[in-house]
């Protein structure tokens, strides 16, 4: 499998996905 | 001038200015320079020498020191709440705690992975061609990792205070 960080768009999409994952993690940690 | 003015007023101002410089240069490297150098290397004769000699070292200087100033000012603003934030000990400090951890990982990448390898690539420290190729890959991936991490880092920075935190994460 190709490393998504090799492409600029792969990097941006990975950043967006990570943001969404961490957002829901933060919400659950905050009991929201 | 009160300590509160220095900690929150000047601290936040300098934190954001240094942060703009740090992430601005990170985006310059990733969105502009990497591709430009690739194209310059394909020119006949190659035309990237000026960027490597004059632009990259100057950009890297402001990049790595802006990272230090950004993190120091962030730590100063957190003050005695830094433990609550980094250990996620209080609900209100969870978003800034996540943002702070992302920023710390990025600072580590700058000083431990990007800068020492860039020194080899740019010829500031001696390295064989094989070592330079390896350094290029490590520095590139660390820089791309920081670009990826900058997105949630900035989200949690702007989502961490007052009305923004309440709007995004609820009361």
N, CA and C atoms of all chains as a GROMACS GRO file, in nm:
protein
  609
    1UNK      N    1   0.084  -0.121   0.000
    1UNK     CA    2   0.000   0.000   0.000
    1UNK      C    3   0.088   0.125   0.000
    2UNK      N    4   0.047   0.223  -0.078
    2UNK     CA    5   0.125   0.347  -0.088
    2UNK      C    6   0.107   0.432   0.038
    3UNK      N    7   0.214   0.497   0.081
    3UNK     CA    8   0.204   0.585   0.198
    3UNK      C    9   0.127   0.712   0.160
    4UNK      N   10   0.014   0.740   0.229
    4UNK     CA   11  -0.063   0.859   0.191
    4UNK      C   12   0.014   0.990   0.205
    5UNK      N   13   0.117   0.989   0.291
    5UNK     CA   14   0.195   1.112   0.312
    5UNK      C   15   0.287   1.143   0.194
    6UNK      N   16   0.301   1.049   0.101
    6UNK     CA   17   0.382   1.077  -0.018
    6UNK      C   18   0.314   1.177  -0.110
    7UNK      N   19   0.182   1.186  -0.101
    7UNK     CA   20   0.113   1.285  -0.184
    7UNK      C   21   0.056   1.396  -0.096
    8UNK      N   22   0.051   1.515  -0.153
    8UNK     CA   23   0.000   1.630  -0.077
    8UNK      C   24  -0.147   1.611  -0.041
    9UNK      N   25  -0.225   1.563  -0.136
    9UNK     CA   26  -0.367   1.542  -0.108
    9UNK      C   27  -0.388   1.430  -0.007
   10UNK      N   28  -0.304   1.327  -0.014
   10UNK     CA   29  -0.310   1.219   0.085
   10UNK      C   30  -0.283   1.273   0.225
   11UNK      N   31  -0.190   1.367   0.233
   11UNK     CA   32  -0.156   1.429   0.362
   11UNK      C   33  -0.274   1.510   0.415
   12UNK      N   34  -0.335   1.590   0.328
   12UNK     CA   35  -0.447   1.676   0.370
   12UNK      C   36  -0.566   1.589   0.412
   13UNK      N   37  -0.594   1.485   0.335
   13UNK     CA   38  -0.707   1.397   0.370
   13UNK      C   39  -0.678   1.324   0.502
   14UNK      N   40  -0.554   1.280   0.521
   14UNK     CA   41  -0.518   1.214   0.648
   14UNK      C   42  -0.537   1.311   0.764
   15UNK      N   43  -0.500   1.438   0.743
   15UNK     CA   44  -0.518   1.539   0.848
   15UNK      C   45  -0.664   1.560   0.882
   16UNK      N   46  -0.748   1.562   0.779
   16UNK     CA   47  -0.892   1.580   0.803
   16UNK      C   48  -0.950   1.461   0.879
   17UNK      N   49  -0.912   1.340   0.836
   17UNK     CA   50  -0.962   1.218   0.903
   17UNK      C   51  -0.917   1.216   1.049
   18UNK      N   52  -0.790   1.250   1.073
   18UNK     CA   53  -0.738   1.252   1.209
   18UNK      C   54  -0.811   1.356   1.294
   19UNK      N   55  -0.845   1.470   1.234
   19UNK     CA   56  -0.919   1.573   1.307
   19UNK      C   57  -1.054   1.520   1.352
   20UNK      N   58  -1.124   1.452   1.260
   20UNK     CA   59  -1.258   1.398   1.293
   20UNK      C   60  -1.245   1.292   1.404
   21UNK      N   61  -1.146   1.204   1.391
   21UNK     CA   62  -1.127   1.098   1.492
   21UNK      C   63  -1.100   1.160   1.629
   22UNK      N   64  -1.008   1.257   1.633
   22UNK     CA   65  -0.972   1.319   1.761
   22UNK      C   66  -1.087   1.401   1.818
   23UNK      N   67  -1.169   1.460   1.730
   23UNK     CA   68  -1.286   1.536   1.776
   23UNK      C   69  -1.381   1.444   1.852
   24UNK      N   70  -1.410   1.326   1.795
   24UNK     CA   71  -1.503   1.235   1.863
   24UNK      C   72  -1.438   1.175   1.989
   25UNK      N   73  -1.308   1.155   1.985
   25UNK     CA   74  -1.237   1.107   2.105
   25UNK      C   75  -1.248   1.212   2.216
   26UNK      N   76  -1.226   1.339   2.180
   26UNK     CA   77  -1.234   1.446   2.279
   26UNK      C   78  -1.376   1.454   2.336
   27UNK      N   79  -1.474   1.445   2.250
   27UNK     CA   80  -1.615   1.450   2.295
   27UNK      C   81  -1.644   1.339   2.395
   28UNK      N   82  -1.595   1.219   2.363
   28UNK     CA   83  -1.625   1.108   2.453
   28UNK      C   84  -1.548   1.125   2.585
   29UNK      N   85  -1.424   1.178   2.578
   29UNK     CA   86  -1.349   1.203   2.702
   29UNK      C   87  -1.418   1.309   2.787
   30UNK      N   88  -1.487   1.403   2.719
   30UNK     CA   89  -1.553   1.512   2.791
   30UNK      C   90  -1.694   1.473   2.835
   31UNK      N   91  -1.736   1.353   2.798
   31UNK     CA   92  -1.869   1.306   2.835
   31UNK      C   93  -1.980   1.381   2.765
   32UNK      N   94  -1.950   1.436   2.645
   32UNK     CA   95  -2.051   1.514   2.573
   32UNK      C   96  -2.142   1.421   2.494
   33UNK      N   97   0.277   4.698   3.419
   33UNK     CA   98   0.226   4.586   3.340
   33UNK      C   99   0.209   4.464   3.432
   34UNK      N  100   0.086   4.411   3.438
   34UNK     CA  101   0.063   4.299   3.530
   34UNK      C  102   0.114   4.168   3.471
   35UNK      N  103   0.134   4.070   3.561
   35UNK     CA  104   0.176   3.937   3.516
   35UNK      C  105   0.070   3.876   3.425
   36UNK      N  106  -0.057   3.905   3.457
   36UNK     CA  107  -0.167   3.851   3.377
   36UNK      C  108  -0.162   3.906   3.233
   37UNK      N  109  -0.127   4.036   3.222
   37UNK     CA  110  -0.116   4.097   3.089
   37UNK      C  111  -0.005   4.028   3.008
   38UNK      N  112   0.108   4.003   3.076
   38UNK     CA  113   0.221   3.937   3.007
   38UNK      C  114   0.183   3.794   2.968
   39UNK      N  115   0.125   3.720   3.068
   39UNK     CA  116   0.096   3.578   3.045
   39UNK      C  117  -0.010   3.557   2.936
   40UNK      N  118  -0.120   3.632   2.946
   40UNK     CA  119  -0.230   3.608   2.852
   40UNK      C  120  -0.230   3.705   2.733
   41UNK      N  121  -0.198   3.833   2.759
   41UNK     CA  122  -0.203   3.932   2.652
   41UNK      C  123  -0.085   3.916   2.556
   42UNK      N  124   0.035   3.943   2.609
   42UNK     CA  125   0.155   3.929   2.524
   42UNK      C  126   0.176   3.784   2.486
   43UNK      N  127   0.151   3.693   2.581
   43UNK     CA  128   0.173   3.551   2.556
   43UNK      C  129   0.093   3.502   2.437
   44UNK      N  130  -0.034   3.536   2.434
   44UNK     CA  131  -0.120   3.486   2.325
   44UNK      C  132  -0.082   3.549   2.191
   45UNK      N  133  -0.048   3.679   2.197
   45UNK     CA  134  -0.009   3.753   2.076
   45UNK      C  135   0.116   3.691   2.013
   46UNK      N  136   0.219   3.674   2.096
   46UNK     CA  137   0.346   3.618   2.045
   46UNK      C  138   0.326   3.471   2.003
   47UNK      N  139   0.245   3.397   2.082
   47UNK     CA  140   0.214   3.256   2.049
   47UNK      C  141   0.156   3.247   1.908
   48UNK      N  142   0.063   3.335   1.876
   48UNK     CA  143  -0.002   3.328   1.745
   48UNK      C  144   0.092   3.377   1.635
   49UNK      N  145   0.167   3.485   1.662
   49UNK     CA  146   0.262   3.533   1.559
   49UNK      C  147   0.366   3.426   1.526
   50UNK      N  148   0.425   3.367   1.632
   50UNK     CA  149   0.528   3.263   1.609
   50UNK      C  150   0.464   3.141   1.544
   51UNK      N  151   0.340   3.109   1.585
   51UNK     CA  152   0.271   2.994   1.528
   51UNK      C  153   0.242   3.013   1.380
   52UNK      N  154   0.204   3.135   1.342
   52UNK     CA  155   0.181   3.164   1.200
   52UNK      C  156   0.311   3.145   1.121
   53UNK      N  157   0.422   3.193   1.180
   53UNK     CA  158   0.551   3.177   1.110
   53UNK      C  159   0.589   3.029   1.098
   54UNK      N  160   0.571   2.954   1.208
   54UNK     CA  161   0.607   2.811   1.209
   54UNK      C  162   0.523   2.733   1.106
   55UNK      N  163   0.392   2.744   1.121
   55UNK     CA  164   0.306   2.663   1.034
   55UNK      C  165   0.307   2.720   0.891
   56UNK      N  166   0.323   2.853   0.879
   56UNK     CA  167   0.334   2.913   0.746
   56UNK      C  168   0.453   2.858   0.669
   57UNK      N  169   0.568   2.849   0.739
   57UNK     CA  170   0.687   2.795   0.672
   57UNK      C  171   0.673   2.644   0.648
   58UNK      N  172   0.606   2.574   0.741
   58UNK     CA  173   0.580   2.431   0.720
   58UNK      C  174   0.497   2.411   0.592
   59UNK      N  175   0.395   2.494   0.575
   59UNK     CA  176   0.311   2.484   0.455
   59UNK      C  177   0.389   2.527   0.330
   60UNK      N  178   0.479   2.626   0.347
   60UNK     CA  179   0.564   2.665   0.234
   60UNK      C  180   0.647   2.544   0.189
   61UNK      N  181   0.710   2.476   0.285
   61UNK     CA  182   0.793   2.359   0.248
   61UNK      C  183   0.708   2.254   0.176
   62UNK      N  184   0.590   2.225   0.234
   62UNK     CA  185   0.511   2.112   0.183
   62UNK      C  186   0.428   2.145   0.060
   63UNK      N  187   0.374   2.265   0.056
   63UNK     CA  188   0.287   2.299  -0.057
   63UNK      C  189   0.365   2.362  -0.174
   64UNK      N  190   0.484   2.417  -0.145
   64UNK     CA  191   0.557   2.490  -0.249
   64UNK      C  192   0.694   2.430  -0.279
   65UNK      N  193   0.780   2.424  -0.175
   65UNK     CA  194   0.922   2.397  -0.203
   65UNK      C  195   0.950   2.254  -0.251
   66UNK      N  196   0.884   2.155  -0.189
   66UNK     CA  197   0.911   2.014  -0.226
   66UNK      C  198   0.887   1.995  -0.375
   67UNK      N  199   0.773   2.038  -0.423
   67UNK     CA  200   0.738   2.020  -0.564
   67UNK      C  201   0.826   2.107  -0.655
   68UNK      N  202   0.855   2.230  -0.608
   68UNK     CA  203   0.938   2.321  -0.688
   68UNK      C  204   1.078   2.263  -0.706
   69UNK      N  205   1.135   2.205  -0.598
   69UNK     CA  206   1.270   2.147  -0.609
   69UNK      C  207   1.271   2.024  -0.699
   70UNK      N  208   1.160   1.948  -0.695
   70UNK     CA  209   1.149   1.830  -0.782
   70UNK      C  210   1.153   1.875  -0.928
   71UNK      N  211   1.076   1.980  -0.959
   71UNK     CA  212   1.072   2.032  -1.097
   71UNK      C  213   1.206   2.095  -1.134
   72UNK      N  214   1.268   2.167  -1.039
   72UNK     CA  215   1.397   2.232  -1.067
   72UNK      C  216   1.505   2.127  -1.095
   73UNK      N  217   1.496   2.012  -1.025
   73UNK     CA  218   1.597   1.906  -1.046
   73UNK      C  219   1.582   1.844  -1.184
   74UNK      N  220   1.460   1.850  -1.240
   74UNK     CA  221   1.437   1.790  -1.371
   74UNK      C  222   1.476   1.884  -1.485
   75UNK      N  223   1.504   2.012  -1.452
   75UNK     CA  224   1.549   2.107  -1.555
   75UNK      C  225   1.687   2.068  -1.607
   76UNK      N  226   1.718   2.113  -1.727
   76UNK     CA  227   1.850   2.084  -1.783
   76UNK      C  228   1.919   2.215  -1.825
   77UNK      N  229   2.019   2.262  -1.752
   77UNK     CA  230   2.074   2.206  -1.629
   77UNK      C  231   1.981   2.230  -1.510
   78UNK      N  232   1.998   2.156  -1.398
   78UNK     CA  233   1.912   2.174  -1.280
   78UNK      C  234   1.914   2.318  -1.228
   79UNK      N  235   1.800   2.368  -1.183
   79UNK     CA  236   1.791   2.509  -1.144
   79UNK      C  237   1.758   2.532  -0.996
   80UNK      N  238   1.769   2.426  -0.915
   80UNK     CA  239   1.727   2.439  -0.775
   80UNK      C  240   1.834   2.487  -0.680
   81UNK      N  241   1.956   2.509  -0.729
   81UNK     CA  242   2.068   2.541  -0.638
   81UNK      C  243   2.041   2.666  -0.554
   82UNK      N  244   1.982   2.766  -0.614
   82UNK     CA  245   1.955   2.891  -0.540
   82UNK      C  246   1.860   2.868  -0.424
   83UNK      N  247   1.759   2.784  -0.446
   83UNK     CA  248   1.662   2.755  -0.338
   83UNK      C  249   1.734   2.682  -0.225
   84UNK      N  250   1.811   2.580  -0.262
   84UNK     CA  251   1.881   2.500  -0.162
   84UNK      C  252   1.984   2.583  -0.087
   85UNK      N  253   2.052   2.672  -0.159
   85UNK     CA  254   2.160   2.748  -0.096
   85UNK      C  255   2.109   2.870  -0.017
   86UNK      N  256   2.013   2.942  -0.073
   86UNK     CA  257   1.975   3.069  -0.011
   86UNK      C  258   1.839   3.069   0.058
   87UNK      N  259   1.744   2.995   0.005
   87UNK     CA  260   1.607   3.001   0.062
   87UNK      C  261   1.590   2.900   0.176
   88UNK      N  262   1.622   2.773   0.149
   88UNK     CA  263   1.596   2.668   0.249
   88UNK      C  264   1.664   2.692   0.384
   89UNK      N  265   1.794   2.729   0.388
   89UNK     CA  266   1.856   2.749   0.520
   89UNK      C  267   1.790   2.862   0.600
   90UNK      N  268   1.754   2.970   0.530
   90UNK     CA  269   1.689   3.084   0.598
   90UNK      C  270   1.549   3.045   0.646
   91UNK      N  271   1.476   2.976   0.560
   91UNK     CA  272   1.341   2.932   0.598
   91UNK      C  273   1.349   2.835   0.716
   92UNK      N  274   1.447   2.745   0.715
   92UNK     CA  275   1.462   2.647   0.825
   92UNK      C  276   1.500   2.714   0.956
   93UNK      N  277   1.578   2.821   0.948
   93UNK     CA  278   1.617   2.894   1.070
   93UNK      C  279   1.492   2.950   1.139
   94UNK      N  280   1.411   3.026   1.064
   94UNK     CA  281   1.291   3.085   1.124
   94UNK      C  282   1.190   2.978   1.161
   95UNK      N  283   1.182   2.871   1.082
   95UNK     CA  284   1.091   2.759   1.106
   95UNK      C  285   1.118   2.694   1.242
   96UNK      N  286   1.244   2.656   1.266
   96UNK     CA  287   1.270   2.579   1.389
   96UNK      C  288   1.266   2.666   1.513
   97UNK      N  289   1.307   2.794   1.503
   97UNK     CA  290   1.302   2.880   1.622
   97UNK      C  291   1.162   2.932   1.648
   98UNK      N  292   1.083   2.952   1.542
   98UNK     CA  293   0.943   2.990   1.563
   98UNK      C  294   0.870   2.877   1.635
   99UNK      N  295   0.906   2.751   1.606
   99UNK     CA  296   0.845   2.636   1.674
   99UNK      C  297   0.872   2.643   1.824
  100UNK      N  298   0.995   2.676   1.860
  100UNK     CA  299   1.031   2.685   2.002
  100UNK      C  300   0.953   2.797   2.070
  101UNK      N  301   0.949   2.915   2.007
  101UNK     CA  302   0.879   3.029   2.067
  101UNK      C  303   0.730   2.997   2.082
  102UNK      N  304   0.671   2.935   1.980
  102UNK     CA  305   0.528   2.900   1.986
  102UNK      C  306   0.499   2.811   2.106
  103UNK      N  307   0.579   2.706   2.123
  103UNK     CA  308   0.554   2.611   2.232
  103UNK      C  309   0.581   2.676   2.368
  104UNK      N  310   0.688   2.757   2.377
  104UNK     CA  311   0.717   2.823   2.505
  104UNK      C  312   0.604   2.918   2.546
  105UNK      N  313   0.554   2.994   2.449
  105UNK     CA  314   0.444   3.087   2.480
  105UNK      C  315   0.317   3.010   2.517
  106UNK      N  316   0.293   2.898   2.450
  106UNK     CA  317   0.178   2.814   2.484
  106UNK      C  318   0.189   2.762   2.626
  107UNK      N  319   0.310   2.717   2.662
  107UNK     CA  320   0.332   2.666   2.797
  107UNK      C  321   0.316   2.778   2.900
  108UNK      N  322   0.362   2.898   2.863
  108UNK     CA  323   0.349   3.011   2.955
  108UNK      C  324   0.201   3.044   2.979
  109UNK      N  325   0.121   3.038   2.872
  109UNK     CA  326  -0.022   3.067   2.889
  109UNK      C  327  -0.092   2.963   2.974
  110UNK      N  328  -0.054   2.836   2.957
  110UNK     CA  329  -0.116   2.732   3.039
  110UNK      C  330  -0.075   2.747   3.185
  111UNK      N  331   0.049   2.794   3.206
  111UNK     CA  332   0.097   2.821   3.343
  111UNK      C  333   0.082   2.698   3.432
  112UNK      N  334   0.022   2.721   3.553
  112UNK     CA  335   0.011   2.608   3.646
  112UNK      C  336  -0.098   2.508   3.607
  113UNK      N  337  -0.168   2.537   3.496
  113UNK     CA  338  -0.272   2.443   3.448
  113UNK      C  339  -0.213   2.343   3.347
  114UNK      N  340  -0.083   2.352   3.323
  114UNK     CA  341  -0.022   2.268   3.220
  114UNK      C  342  -0.038   2.118   3.251
  115UNK      N  343  -0.032   2.084   3.379
  115UNK     CA  344  -0.050   1.944   3.419
  115UNK      C  345  -0.192   1.897   3.392
  116UNK      N  346  -0.289   1.983   3.425
  116UNK     CA  347  -0.431   1.949   3.400
  116UNK      C  348  -0.454   1.923   3.253
  117UNK      N  349  -0.389   2.006   3.168
  117UNK     CA  350  -0.410   1.995   3.024
  117UNK      C  351  -0.342   1.870   2.968
  118UNK      N  352  -0.213   1.853   3.000
  118UNK     CA  353  -0.138   1.742   2.938
  118UNK      C  354  -0.180   1.606   2.992
  119UNK      N  355  -0.234   1.604   3.113
  119UNK     CA  356  -0.279   1.475   3.170
  119UNK      C  357  -0.431   1.458   3.157
  120UNK      N  358  -0.497   1.552   3.088
  120UNK     CA  359  -0.643   1.548   3.066
  120UNK      C  360  -0.719   1.532   3.198
  121UNK      N  361  -0.679   1.609   3.298
  121UNK     CA  362  -0.735   1.590   3.432
  121UNK      C  363  -0.864   1.669   3.455
  122UNK      N  364  -0.892   1.766   3.368
  122UNK     CA  365  -1.014   1.845   3.388
  122UNK      C  366  -1.083   1.861   3.253
  123UNK      N  367  -1.215   1.845   3.252
  123UNK     CA  368  -1.292   1.844   3.128
  123UNK      C  369  -1.260   1.965   3.039
  124UNK      N  370  -1.258   2.085   3.099
  124UNK     CA  371  -1.239   2.207   3.021
  124UNK      C  372  -1.102   2.212   2.953
  125UNK      N  373  -1.006   2.137   3.006
  125UNK     CA  374  -0.870   2.143   2.951
  125UNK      C  375  -0.840   2.030   2.853
  126UNK      N  376  -0.940   1.946   2.824
  126UNK     CA  377  -0.916   1.834   2.732
  126UNK      C  378  -0.886   1.881   2.590
  127UNK      N  379  -0.966   1.973   2.532
  127UNK     CA  380  -0.931   2.016   2.395
  127UNK      C  381  -0.793   2.080   2.385
  128UNK      N  382  -0.758   2.169   2.478
  128UNK     CA  383  -0.626   2.233   2.469
  128UNK      C  384  -0.517   2.131   2.500
  129UNK      N  385  -0.549   2.032   2.583
  129UNK     CA  386  -0.452   1.926   2.612
  129UNK      C  387  -0.418   1.848   2.486
  130UNK      N  388  -0.521   1.814   2.407
  130UNK     CA  389  -0.496   1.742   2.281
  130UNK      C  390  -0.415   1.831   2.186
  131UNK      N  391  -0.454   1.958   2.175
  131UNK     CA  392  -0.380   2.052   2.089
  131UNK      C  393  -0.236   2.065   2.133
  132UNK      N  394  -0.215   2.073   2.264
  132UNK     CA  395  -0.078   2.089   2.317
  132UNK      C  396   0.006   1.964   2.287
  133UNK      N  397  -0.052   1.846   2.304
  133UNK     CA  398   0.022   1.723   2.273
  133UNK      C  399   0.061   1.718   2.126
  134UNK      N  400  -0.033   1.756   2.039
  134UNK     CA  401  -0.002   1.756   1.895
  134UNK      C  402   0.112   1.854   1.866
  135UNK      N  403   0.108   1.972   1.931
  135UNK     CA  404   0.214   2.072   1.912
  135UNK      C  405   0.349   2.020   1.963
  136UNK      N  406   0.346   1.948   2.076
  136UNK     CA  407   0.472   1.894   2.130
  136UNK      C  408   0.530   1.786   2.039
  137UNK      N  409   0.443   1.701   1.984
  137UNK     CA  410   0.492   1.599   1.890
  137UNK      C  411   0.554   1.667   1.768
  138UNK      N  412   0.488   1.775   1.722
  138UNK     CA  413   0.540   1.848   1.606
  138UNK      C  414   0.675   1.913   1.638
  139UNK      N  415   0.689   1.969   1.758
  139UNK     CA  416   0.817   2.029   1.796
  139UNK      C  417   0.927   1.922   1.798
  140UNK      N  418   0.893   1.804   1.852
  140UNK     CA  419   0.988   1.691   1.852
  140UNK      C  420   1.029   1.659   1.708
  141UNK      N  421   0.933   1.650   1.618
  141UNK     CA  422   0.965   1.619   1.478
  141UNK      C  423   1.058   1.724   1.418
  142UNK      N  424   1.034   1.852   1.451
  142UNK     CA  425   1.117   1.959   1.396
  142UNK      C  426   1.262   1.943   1.440
  143UNK      N  427   1.282   1.927   1.570
  143UNK     CA  428   1.419   1.932   1.623
  143UNK      C  429   1.491   1.797   1.620
  144UNK      N  430   1.416   1.687   1.622
  144UNK     CA  431   1.481   1.555   1.629
  144UNK      C  432   1.485   1.487   1.492
  145UNK      N  433   1.385   1.512   1.408
  145UNK     CA  434   1.382   1.443   1.279
  145UNK      C  435   1.410   1.535   1.160
  146UNK      N  436   1.348   1.653   1.158
  146UNK     CA  437   1.362   1.739   1.039
  146UNK      C  438   1.498   1.810   1.035
  147UNK      N  439   1.529   1.885   1.140
  147UNK     CA  440   1.650   1.969   1.137
  147UNK      C  441   1.780   1.888   1.127
  148UNK      N  442   1.802   1.784   1.209
  148UNK     CA  443   1.928   1.709   1.195
  148UNK      C  444   1.942   1.647   1.056
  149UNK      N  445   1.832   1.602   0.997
  149UNK     CA  446   1.840   1.543   0.862
  149UNK      C  447   1.857   1.649   0.755
  150UNK      N  448   1.795   1.766   0.775
  150UNK     CA  449   1.814   1.876   0.678
  150UNK      C  450   1.960   1.923   0.679
  151UNK      N  451   2.024   1.917   0.796
  151UNK     CA  452   2.166   1.958   0.803
  151UNK      C  453   2.251   1.868   0.714
  152UNK      N  454   2.216   1.738   0.709
  152UNK     CA  455   2.289   1.645   0.621
  152UNK      C  456   2.258   1.676   0.475
  153UNK      N  457   2.129   1.700   0.447
  153UNK     CA  458   2.087   1.724   0.308
  153UNK      C  459   2.153   1.850   0.253
  154UNK      N  460   2.157   1.956   0.335
  154UNK     CA  461   2.210   2.085   0.290
  154UNK      C  462   2.362   2.094   0.301
  155UNK      N  463   2.424   1.989   0.356
  155UNK     CA  464   2.571   1.986   0.362
  155UNK      C  465   2.629   2.059   0.482
  156UNK      N  466   2.547   2.089   0.584
  156UNK     CA  467   2.602   2.153   0.705
  156UNK      C  468   2.679   2.052   0.790
  157UNK      N  469   2.635   1.924   0.781
  157UNK     CA  470   2.711   1.818   0.847
  157UNK      C  471   2.749   1.715   0.740
  158UNK      N  472   2.869   1.656   0.751
  158UNK     CA  473   2.913   1.563   0.646
  158UNK      C  474   2.824   1.438   0.640
  159UNK      N  475   2.796   1.393   0.518
  159UNK     CA  476   2.715   1.271   0.500
  159UNK      C  477   2.744   1.213   0.363
  160UNK      N  478   2.740   1.080   0.356
  160UNK     CA  479   2.758   1.013   0.226
  160UNK      C  480   2.630   1.029   0.146
  161UNK      N  481   2.637   0.994   0.017
  161UNK     CA  482   2.516   1.004  -0.067
  161UNK      C  483   2.405   0.916  -0.014
  162UNK      N  484   2.444   0.796   0.035
  162UNK     CA  485   2.344   0.704   0.090
  162UNK      C  486   2.277   0.764   0.214
  163UNK      N  487   2.360   0.825   0.301
  163UNK     CA  488   2.307   0.888   0.423
  163UNK      C  489   2.216   1.006   0.387
  164UNK      N  490   2.256   1.079   0.282
  164UNK     CA  491   2.174   1.194   0.238
  164UNK      C  492   2.039   1.147   0.186
  165UNK      N  493   2.038   1.036   0.111
  165UNK     CA  494   1.911   0.985   0.059
  165UNK      C  495   1.819   0.942   0.172
  166UNK      N  496   1.877   0.876   0.273
  166UNK     CA  497   1.798   0.832   0.388
  166UNK      C  498   1.745   0.956   0.464
  167UNK      N  499   1.835   1.055   0.480
  167UNK     CA  500   1.797   1.178   0.551
  167UNK      C  501   1.682   1.249   0.480
  168UNK      N  502   1.689   1.249   0.345
  168UNK     CA  503   1.584   1.312   0.265
  168UNK      C  504   1.447   1.249   0.293
  169UNK      N  505   1.445   1.116   0.300
  169UNK     CA  506   1.320   1.043   0.321
  169UNK      C  507   1.265   1.070   0.463
  170UNK      N  508   1.353   1.064   0.562
  170UNK     CA  509   1.309   1.084   0.701
  170UNK      C  510   1.258   1.227   0.720
  171UNK      N  511   1.335   1.325   0.669
  171UNK     CA  512   1.294   1.466   0.684
  171UNK      C  513   1.162   1.491   0.611
  172UNK      N  514   1.148   1.432   0.493
  172UNK     CA  515   1.026   1.450   0.414
  172UNK      C  516   0.905   1.394   0.489
  173UNK      N  517   0.918   1.270   0.539
  173UNK     CA  518   0.804   1.208   0.607
  173UNK      C  519   0.770   1.280   0.738
  174UNK      N  520   0.873   1.328   0.809
  174UNK     CA  521   0.847   1.402   0.933
  174UNK      C  522   0.776   1.533   0.902
  175UNK      N  523   0.817   1.597   0.793
  175UNK     CA  524   0.755   1.724   0.754
  175UNK      C  525   0.609   1.701   0.710
  176UNK      N  526   0.588   1.593   0.636
  176UNK     CA  527   0.450   1.560   0.594
  176UNK      C  528   0.365   1.522   0.715
  177UNK      N  529   0.426   1.450   0.810
  177UNK     CA  530   0.352   1.414   0.932
  177UNK      C  531   0.310   1.541   1.005
  178UNK      N  532   0.400   1.638   1.014
  178UNK     CA  533   0.366   1.764   1.081
  178UNK      C  534   0.255   1.839   1.007
  179UNK      N  535   0.257   1.833   0.874
  179UNK     CA  536   0.150   1.898   0.798
  179UNK      C  537   0.016   1.832   0.832
  180UNK      N  538   0.017   1.699   0.838
  180UNK     CA  539  -0.106   1.626   0.874
  180UNK      C  540  -0.149   1.663   1.017
  181UNK      N  541  -0.054   1.661   1.112
  181UNK     CA  542  -0.088   1.690   1.252
  181UNK      C  543  -0.130   1.834   1.272
  182UNK      N  544  -0.083   1.925   1.186
  182UNK     CA  545  -0.116   2.067   1.204
  182UNK      C  546  -0.267   2.089   1.192
  183UNK      N  547  -0.335   2.003   1.116
  183UNK     CA  548  -0.478   2.025   1.096
  183UNK      C  549  -0.559   2.002   1.225
  184UNK      N  550  -0.547   1.882   1.289
  184UNK     CA  551  -0.616   1.871   1.419
  184UNK      C  552  -0.556   1.964   1.524
  185UNK      N  553  -0.425   1.990   1.520
  185UNK     CA  554  -0.364   2.079   1.619
  185UNK      C  555  -0.433   2.216   1.614
  186UNK      N  556  -0.447   2.271   1.494
  186UNK     CA  557  -0.510   2.404   1.481
  186UNK      C  558  -0.658   2.398   1.518
  187UNK      N  559  -0.724   2.287   1.485
  187UNK     CA  560  -0.865   2.272   1.523
  187UNK      C  561  -0.879   2.281   1.675
  188UNK      N  562  -0.795   2.206   1.747
  188UNK     CA  563  -0.807   2.205   1.894
  188UNK      C  564  -0.760   2.336   1.956
  189UNK      N  565  -0.666   2.404   1.892
  189UNK     CA  566  -0.624   2.535   1.943
  189UNK      C  567  -0.741   2.634   1.935
  190UNK      N  568  -0.808   2.638   1.820
  190UNK     CA  569  -0.915   2.737   1.807
  190UNK      C  570  -1.043   2.691   1.876
  191UNK      N  571  -1.054   2.561   1.908
  191UNK     CA  572  -1.176   2.511   1.971
  191UNK      C  573  -1.164   2.502   2.122
  192UNK      N  574  -1.054   2.555   2.178
  192UNK     CA  575  -1.027   2.524   2.318
  192UNK      C  576  -1.075   2.630   2.416
  193UNK      N  577  -1.108   2.749   2.369
  193UNK     CA  578  -1.137   2.854   2.467
  193UNK      C  579  -1.282   2.901   2.469
  194UNK      N  580  -1.333   2.922   2.591
  194UNK     CA  581  -1.459   2.991   2.615
  194UNK      C  582  -1.575   2.951   2.526
  195UNK      N  583  -1.630   3.050   2.455
  195UNK     CA  584  -1.752   3.025   2.376
  195UNK      C  585  -1.725   2.925   2.263
  196UNK      N  586  -1.602   2.919   2.217
  196UNK     CA  587  -1.571   2.827   2.107
  196UNK      C  588  -1.580   2.682   2.157
  197UNK      N  589  -1.524   2.659   2.276
  197UNK     CA  590  -1.528   2.523   2.332
  197UNK      C  591  -1.673   2.482   2.359
  198UNK      N  592  -1.751   2.576   2.414
  198UNK     CA  593  -1.890   2.542   2.444
  198UNK      C  594  -1.968   2.516   2.316
  199UNK      N  595  -1.940   2.594   2.211
  199UNK     CA  596  -2.011   2.576   2.084
  199UNK      C  597  -1.976   2.442   2.019
  200UNK      N  598  -1.852   2.401   2.033
  200UNK     CA  599  -1.805   2.281   1.961
  200UNK      C  600  -1.824   2.154   2.044
  201UNK      N  601  -1.802   2.163   2.174
  201UNK     CA  602  -1.808   2.042   2.256
  201UNK      C  603  -1.927   2.042   2.354
  202UNK      N  604  -2.006   2.146   2.350
  202UNK     CA  605  -2.120   2.152   2.441
  202UNK      C  606  -2.079   2.205   2.578
  203UNK      N  607  -2.182   2.242   2.658
  203UNK     CA  608  -2.159   2.305   2.789
  203UNK      C  609  -2.083   2.217   2.882
   0.00000   0.00000   0.00000
